[in-house]
Amino acid sequence: MRAPQPEPPIPGSFATPSLLAWIVNGKYVMSLPLYRIETDLKACGATISRQDMANWMMNVHARWLAKVHERMKVELLSHVRIHADETTVQVLKEPNREAKKKSRMWLFCSARCNVPVYVFEYHETRRKGVAQEFLAGWSGTLTTDGYKPYFNLGNPNIANTACLVHVRRYFAQIVKIAGGDAKAASAASVALEARRRIDAMFKVDSKFDDMEPGGRKAARDAELRPLMEDFGGMGAGQLPLASPKLALHRALQYAVEFWPYVMNVLEDGHLELSNNVAEQAQRIFVVGRKNWLFSDAPRGARASAAIYSVTTTAKAN
């Protein structure tokens, strides 16, 4: 007597769990567009169209991974420290929108000190309401770049920290355009001085990476806080002297505006000076986007968000 055949992941389809997992790995981990996966399969003697594979991904999302995606969001919102970032994505067949208009792939993720959870979400816009809705009722510390809506979510239980890497980036770009450190130094560049001060902050803070949160907070108070306070004073003093509308003025303005939020990292030894944990996770999506260029419809973009959430979280764990 033969044992009953296991229920297939997609009823009526010959797609096995291992085949689906292989396609997921190819597109969402290795960043291969489906037409290249189709070519690889054909070379092995299997004829499976990219349209069939795209439909399988959306089917697997609808039947299985949408539920996992929602559960991951619940898990993430149980944490008290969250990082966020967003990047563009093009979806051709969005209702009432031109195909060339850019949509957004948002990412909310756990801090490095917690169990890794990465939740991607597709939305048509970059509006503040996306973050407000995701974080509704949440209480904790949100680490981001300087996109202003993150700092005005209308939730008094959210504390913000701003990414120091982003502050540094504006000054580093000025130094690069000026011809590098040597040329910037000969011109007594304020941008070079600012970038060097920020580099010193990262160097000091790196000494505390292996400390327990309490010890890290105490060490930061003793060694990092004076450097950060000095930088805040320097930025505020230099801003009125910089020519408006020039790159240095914009860099100083950004630094002065977000410096109180950068300083908030000193309040908790778990927190990081950068938003790199989110930006590095977002990079796998950006690499994939460069290869497959766009999603055909919102349904596919939502499926991609869920699958990127699962694969990125799985890798991190």
Order of alpha helices (4+ residues) and beta strands (2+ residues): alpha-alpha-alpha-alpha-beta-beta-beta-alpha-beta-beta-alpha-alpha-alpha-alpha-alpha-alpha-alpha-alpha
